Amino acid sequence: MITELADSDAGSIHWHGLAVSVGSQVLVAPQSGSAHAGRLLAVMGPSGAGKSVLLHALAGLAPARAVVSGSVWGSPDAESVGVAEGNMALMEQDVPFFSELTPRETIRFAAELEGLSGAAAAKEAAALVRRVGLEHVADRKVGERYLGGTGQGLSGGEQRRLALACAIAGERHESLPSTPAFSSHCRAKTLLADEPTTGLDTFQAAEVVQLLRELGIARNCATIMTIHQPRSSVWGMIDDVLLLGPGGRAVYSGPTSAVLTYIAGLGHECPREGVNPADFLIDLISVHTGSTAAAEEDMCRIARLAEACAAQGEPRQAACFLPSTSSGSGSKRTLLPARRLSELRAFCLLFGRAWMQTSRDKATNFARLVATAGLGFIFGAQFGTFDSAEALSAGSISSRVALLSFGCISMAFIGEMRALDRFAKEKKVIGRERAACHYSGATYVAAKALAELPSDGLFACLFALIVHLRCGLRTPLLDLAGLCGLIALACAALGLAIGAAVPNGERAMATGVPVMSLHMLTGIIDPAGSAAHQPSGVMLTLRALSPIRYALEALCHAELDGAKLQRSPGEAAKLGGLAMASSGDAVLARLGITRSYREAVLGLVALLALHLLAAMIIMAFFQPSFRRARAGRRAQLVPLRC
């Protein structure tokens, strides 16, 4: 059963023959339908029925490995629709935010990404904060929700409201002046919400659904949500429903007011008293897993319901508005939509957000301060104060090289792990914004590096200061601090490159440890001397890529250049050739250090630049691709070049 509305259904979206499969598995069976402006359409079905897959296919964000066929378009001009086109907004089940920003700042940033000026975005944020009922928490940090956390951030319901506000931020309202940069946003975005009530209590769930419905009516746009099993009060807010059975087969599509009558006509009467219609419908299209006979009976019943739905025919809109094959691939279907902001404007916005996130995270910054300072004092306690005699002993040389080695390794690991941890937390937010083509990956990396890397260098300099004062190294303080800061920067940039290359945050963390261990293995210097050992070509190549190697060679030069040594023949068995060295230059040769101080520093700077360049290239060109429905042909793989 399909409702038939007027052809002048502006703000609605339609789909025809839309199907999604992966290999031989059909996730969404071919189907046609519409979501009408000012009405709330709920996609319901048991777990695994393809509700989220259908929603992502409508948004043009189906996975690249999927095969998508069919067409999706908007009324009244059969225009191309999708998140990348800027006329759809998808709210995922898990909606992450930058924890140190407030809801007001988060909404303002979303509006600025859509092209509004700072003043207009601030006015927009103030209006939306009131509109979604977040005035009482507008200036509270969003925070992070995790077990054992402080609980000072937004609740789950408040975060869903914030997600809705961000989704519609940047649309032109009567309260905002029209600007040339914003003139293309006259039409409200279609709202797609994937399980917006998940994790909420019944009261909060009802409030979120009510807000979705009100926003759709006030903005005259189509609103689609997936929902598993709504309570009675939520069911009463739903205008239209699309029931999906196993395999993504449509069982019913039409107004909620007619679904029980339609189902009763097929021989399935719903008890009128004391039964939630949603519970009855979900039970009707679910398959029991405890009994083979019961499962077969359920599958036969669902198949009959799906066949009856298919026999109702396609919506009239599909016949009226279905684009032809030529129009579907013509100018109205923009495959690579242009970004809404200039690179400079996007860079400034991203830098500002990254700086606020880094500078406001007082708990993390304090923990880093304590950990870095504590590490410096522990190093001092372990190695003690070196002798200040004019001629250094061989034992002192060995201890100094060991101290510099462990110091380099510590700063390298801390810098890389910090970058990987932060990148993992931001990955989903960045993916959502890049799917909408708000900015390029290279711009994001450049802004993030400029905002965050200086803090890595400063904490490394603090470590160097404490070690220098506690241990009495010969290396000038500025040289020691500069090299410790540089190794931290180079490895933090390496963390950015790894985070960009590995799509999953947890996998990136797991990849970073062995990569840094390899750099440690190839970068470490044997204090007993290793010049006699001739490394293989592979080892030489790995050493050339190790930031630890360059930093350690530069530090050894700064510590030993021009130093005088006391020969210690009695310690030859313990220290090897170092016991017979008479100068720091001889020790450097014995350690196999052939680069000059300047060459080592320049090599470390080059690796820093290489890591940043690699991160920018990876983010710019190796980005996720999605399958998008195309009129009249099988969907094509469309990378979002933004």
N, C-alpha and C positions, 0 to 999 in steps of 0.2 A: 504494500500500500504506500503510495507516494503522494504527498500533497502537491497541488498545482497552484502556483502563485502567478502574479502578473509578470509579464516579461520585463517590465521596468523595475526589476528587483535590484536596484543599485546597492552595492555594498555586500552582495551575496557572493558565494563561491560555489562552483559546480565541478563535478568530476565524472568522467565517462570511461568505463572499462578499466578502471584503476585496479591494478593487481601487482603484488610483490611476491617474489620467490627468491630463495637462495639454493642453488643447485636444484635438486629434485623436490625440495620441501617448499610447499606453497604456504606462505605466511598470511597473505590476504588474497582471497579469491576475487576474480573480476567482478566489479560492481560499479554502479553509477548512483549519484545522489547529489544533494544540494544542502548547503547551510545558508539560511536566509538572514538577511540583515535584521537586527533587532531581536533575534530569537536565539535561545540557548539550545544547542544540539549536544546531547550526551551520547557518547559512544560507549556502550555497555557490553559486557561479555565476561565469561570466566577467564581465569588466568591462562595466558598462552593463546588467546583468541586473535591476537594481532591488533589490539587496540592502539598501542603505542606505535607499532609499525605503520599503521594507516595514517596516524597523525603526522609522523615524520615524512611519509610520502607526500601528503598534502602540502607540507611546508617545504618540500624540495630538499629534504635532508635525509633521505634513505641511505643506508650504508653503501659504500662503493661496490662491495661484493654482491649486492642484491641486484636482481633483474626487475626493473619497474616498467610496466606498460600502461598505456592509457593517457588520459588528458586531465589537466586541472586548469581552470581558468576562472576569472572573475567577471561579474556583471558590472555595467551593462555592455562593455565594449570587448568582451572576450579577451581581456588583458591578461598578461602573464602575472602569476602570483607566486609568492614564496618569501621566505625570510631574506634571501639575498636581494630580492627586488625592493625590499623595504616596505611592503604592504601587508606583511604577516609578522606576527610576533609569537614565538613558541616559548611557553613556560614549562621547563622540564620538571620531572619529579623532584630531583635534587637541585635546588637553586642556590649555588654558592655566591658569596659576596666578599668584597674586601672587608675584613673584620674591623679594621681601625677607622673606617669611614662611618659617618652617621647616615641614617635614611635620607635626610635632606640632601647631603652631599652626594650620595649614591644616585638619587633621582636627577639631581642637577647634572652630574657627569653623563648620565644616559641621555639627557636632553641635548647636551652639548655635542655628544657623538652624532646626533641626528642633524646637526647643523645650526642649532640656535646659538646666539651670542651669549656671553656670560650673564648679562643682565636679564635677557629673556629666559634663559635657562633657570635662573634663580627664581623668577616670577612663576615659571612653570612648576618648579619643585614645590614652592609654597602652596600652589593651588592643588597639586596632586597629593601632597601630604594630608591636606584637609579632606580631599575627595575619597581617599582610601582609609581614612580613620587612623592615621599614624601621628597625629599632632602631639600626643602625650609622650611619644618616644622619638620625635623628629630629630632631636639633637643628642640622642644616646648612641653609643657605638653599636654597630650591628653585632659584633662579637662572633665567637665560634661556639658551635654546639657540639660538645663531646662529653663523654663520661668522665666525671671528676672535674669538669670545668667550673668556673666561678658562677655561671648562670646569670651574668650581668648583661648579656646581649639580648637580642630580640627573641621572642618566643617563636614557635613554629608557625602559628597563624599570622603573626606580625611579619615574618619573613615572606610568607606567601602574598600578603598584601603589598609588601615592598616590591616583590617580583612583578606583580600586576602593574604597579605604578611605573616601574622601569620599562615594562613592555610597551606602554602607551605614551611614554615621555617623548616629547619632540613633535607630537601631532599639533596642528594648528587649532587653537581654541579661540573662541570669541574674545576671551580676555587678553589674548596676545596679539600684538601687531603683526601684520603680514610682512615678510621680508623676502627679497629675491632668492636668497639661499634656501628659503623654507617653502617656497611657493608650490613645490611638487608634493607637499605633504598635506594637501587639503582633505584627502580621504582618510578616514580612520583605518587603522590596521585591523585585519582579521585576527582575533585572539584565539590561540590554540593553547590549551592547558592540559598537560599530561598528568593525570592523577593528582589534581590540586588538593584533594582532601587527605592524601596519605599521611599518616602520622599525626593527624589532628583529632582532638576529641569531637564529639558530635556537635557541640555548640559552635566551635571554631570552624568546623567543616561547613556547617550551614551558613555561617557568616561569609566565608570565602566564596561559596557558590552564589549566594545572594549578590555579592559584590560583582562577580563575573557577569551575572545577568543584568544588573543595573548598568554596568559599563557598556555592555552590548546595546542596550536600549538607548541610553543617552548619546552614544556615539554613532548609532545606526550602522553597526557593523555586525558581521557574522561572528558568533562565538561558539567554539567547539571545545568540549572537554571529554577526556576519557575518565571513566569512573567505574569502580568494580562493583560496589553494591551500596547505593545511597540509602540513607534512612528515609522515612516517610516524608519528613519536612523538606528534605532536599529534593525528593522525587516530585513534589508539588511545584518546585521552582523550574523544572525542566520543561521547555516548550516542545522540543522534538527529540526523538530517540532513535539511534541506530543500534540494533542488537546484532552482535557478531557471535557466531558459534565457533566451534573448533575448526581450524583451517581458515579462519577469516571469512567464513561464508555469512552473508547478510541474511538474517532471519526476519527482520522487520525494519522498515524505515518510514517514519512518519511522525505525526503528533502524538504526544504521550496520552492525550485525552481519548485517542481511538485505539490504542494498542490492546487493551484488554478485550474490547469488542471484537477486534480483528482476530486475536488469538482464540477467543471463545468460538468464533465461527469455524475454526479449524479443529474444534473438539477438545479444547483445553480451557475449562472454566476456572477462573480465579475466585476463591472465596472472597466475598465482599466485606466481611467483617473480621477485624483483628489480624489481617494479613497485609504486609507491605507489598504493593505490586512489584517493586523492584526485586524483592526476595523471590517472589513467585516466578518472575521471568528468568532470573539467573538460574534457579533450580531447573527450569524447563529446558535450558540450553546447555546444561552441564552434564558431564559424563562421570558416572560412578566408576571408581577404580578398584573397589573391593571385590566385585563379582564380574566375571566375564559375560554371563548372561545379561546382567543388568546393564553393562557397558554397551553390549550390542543393541539392546532395546533402546537405550538413550541415543545412540548414533543413528538408528533408524528414525526415531522421532525428530531429531534435529535435521536430518536429511529431508524429511517431508516438509518441515517448516521452511527450510531454505528453498526448496523447489517451489513452494507456494509463493514465497516472496519474489522469486525470479519471474514467476508467471504474471505478476502484476504489471510488468513492463517497466521501461525506463521513464524517468521524469521528463515532463514536457520540455523543461528547460534544457535538458541534454540535447534534444532534437533541435531546439530553436537556436541555441547559442554554440553548439559544438563547432569549434574551429576546423576549417579544412586543413588538409595536410600542408598546403602551402602557407597558409596563415599561421599555422602552428610553429613553423620554423622561420617565420619572417621577422619583421622589425618589432612586432609586439612582444616577442619572446626574447628578452635580453639575457643571453647566456652568461655574460661576464659583466655584471652591472658595475658602473663606476662608483668609486667611493664617494661618500658624502662630504669628506673633509680634505683639505690640503694636507700634505705630509707634515708641514711645519705646524699647523694647527693641531693635528693629531699628536705629534711629538710633544708639544707643550702640555696637552691634556694628560697624556700618559705619564709624562715626567712628574707633573703635579700630583697625580694620584699615587704613583710609586713612592714619591718623597713623603707624602702624608702617611702612607702605610708603614714605611720604614721608621720615620722619626717618631711616630706616635706609639709604636709598639714598645712601651717602656719596660714591660716585663721581660721581653726577649732581649732588649738592649742591656738591661741590668744583668740578666743571666750571662750574656756574652762578656760583659765587663768583668764580672766576678770570675768567670771561667778563665778568661785570658790573663787577668792579673794573677789568679791563683796558679795558673800554669807557669807563669814567669817566676813566681816565688818557689815553686816546687823545683824548677830547673836550677835555681840558685842554691837551694838546699842540697840538691843531688850532686852538683859539680863544685860547689863551694867557690871561694875567691881564689883566682889564679895568682901565682907569684908575679910580682912586679919587677923582678930582677932584669938587668939589661940583657943578659943572656938567658934564654928560655931553656928549660929542660925538655928532654925528649918526651917524658911522661906528660908534661904540661901540653905539649903539642898534640899528643894523642887525645887528651881530654878536651882540648879546644875544638878539634875537628869533630869529635863526637857530639859536643854541645851544639855546634853549628848545624850538624846533620839532623839531629833530633828536632831542633828549632825549625828548620826548613820544612821537615815532614809535618810537624804539628800545624804550622801556618797554612800549608798546602791543603791538608785534610779539612781544617776548619773552614777555609774559604770555599772549597768545593761543596761540602755538605750543607753549608748555609744557603748557597745558591740553589742547590737541588731541592732542599726543603721548601724554600719560598716558591720556586717554580712549580713544584707539585701542588701547592695550595692554590695557585692562581690559574692552573691549567684549564679548568672547566670554564672559568669566567672568560678567559681569553678566547677559548674555542667558541663560546657563544657569541662574543662580540665580533670575531673574525668571520663567523658564518654569515653574519649580517653585513659583511664587507665594510666595516667602520674604519679599518686601518690595515696597513700591511704588517706582516710579521717582522720585517726588518726595522720598521719604525718602533714597534713595541720593544724589541731587544735593545735598540739604541737608547730609548728613554729609560728603560729599566736599568741598564748598565750605568748610566750617568747618575741615576738616583741612588743606587744601592752599593755600587763598588767602593765609593769613598769610605763608607763605614767599615768595610773589610780592611782597607788599608790603615785606617785609624786604630782599630783594635790591634792589628799586627804591630803597629808602631808602639803601642803601649806595652806589648809583650817585649819588644826590643829594648825599650827604656828600662824596664825592671831587670831584665837579664844583664844589660850593660852595667847598671849600677851595682847589682848584686855580685856579679862574677868578675868584673874588672877586665873585660876583653880589650885587646889592643885596637880593635876596629873602631874608628870614630863613630860616635853615636848617630850622626846623620846618615852615614853609610849603612850602619846596621839597621836603623829604622827604615830607610828607603828600600833596602833589599828585602826585608821581611814584609813590608807593605806590598812590594812588587810581586813577590811570590804568592801572596794572598790574593791579589788582584788577578794574576794569571790563572790561578786555579779556580777562582770564582767564575771567571769567564769560561773556563773549561766546563764548569757545572752548568752554565747557561747553554753551552753547545750540546751537552749530553741531554739536558732537559728538553731542548728543542728537537733532538733527534729521536728520542724515545717517547711515544705517545702517552704512556701511562706513567703517572707520578711515582708509584711504588716501584715500577720497573726501572725508572731512571735512578732512583736511590740505590737499587740493587746493582745497577751497571756502574755507578760512580765509584764504588769501593774497589772492585778489581782493576778499574782503569787507573786509579790513584796508586794502588799497590804496585802495578806495573811501572809507573813512573818512579815510585820509590825504589824499586829493585834496580832499575837502570840508572837512577840518579845518585845513589848512595856512593860514597867514597870510603874505601878501606883505610882507616888511619894507619895501619901498619905498612902501607905502601903497596901499589898495584901496578907500577909502571912496567914491571916485567911481564905482566899478563897481557897478551894481545887479544882483544875482543874480536868477535866475528863481525861480518858486515851487518847482520841483522841487529846485533847489539849496538853497533855504532849508530844505526838509523834510529833505534828506539831512544838512545841517549840524546840524539839531536832533537827529539820531540819531548824530552822530559824537562819540565820547568824546574823541578827539584835539582837537576844536574847543573843547570845554568846558575841558579841562585847559590848553590853550594860552592861552585867554582869561584864566583865573584866574592863570596864571603871569605873563602880561604885566601884569596889574593889580598883582601882588605886586612885580614888578620896576620898574615905571614910575610907579606912583601917587606923586604928590608930588615926582617927580624934576625937577630943573632942567636945561635943555639950552642948549648954546651954538649960536647960529645959525651955519650954515656955507653962506653963499651960493655959495661956490666949488665946493661939492660937489652943487649942485642938479641938475646934469646926470646925476650918478651915482646920487644917493639920492632924487631927486624931492622931494616935499613934506616929507619928514622933515628935510631940510637947513634948512628955514625954521621948524621947530617950536621953541617956546621952553620947553615944559614936557612932562612925561610924559603929562599928561592930554590935551594936544593930539595927541601921538603916538597914544594909544589911539583917539581919535576918527578920526585919519587912517587907522588900520589897520582901521577898521570894527568895532571892538569896542564894542557897545552894552550888553551885559550888565554888571552890577556883579560884583565879586569874589564876593560871597555868592551871587548868582544862578548864576554859573558853577560854583561848588563844589556847590551843591545840584543843578544839572543833571547833574553827573557822578555824584553819589550816586544820583540817580534812574535814570540809565542802568545803574549797577551793580545796583540792585534789579530793574530791568526785565529785564536779561539773566538774572539768577538765576531770576526768576519764569518767564521763557520756557523756560528749561531744565527747570524742575520741571514745567511744564504739558506740555511735549513728551514728557518721559519718563513722565508719569503717564497721558496720554490717547492719544498717538500711538505706541503700542507694537505689536510684531509680533502678528499674528493667525495662527492655525493651523487647518487642517482636521482635524476629528476624526470618526472613524467613529461612526455612530449606528445603533442596531438598528432595522431595518424601514424605513429611509428613507435618502435621500441625505444625505451628511455636510453639516453646516452650518458656516459660518464662526463661530468662537468666539474673540473677543478675550479674553485673560487679563487681567482687570481687577485687577491687583495691583501 
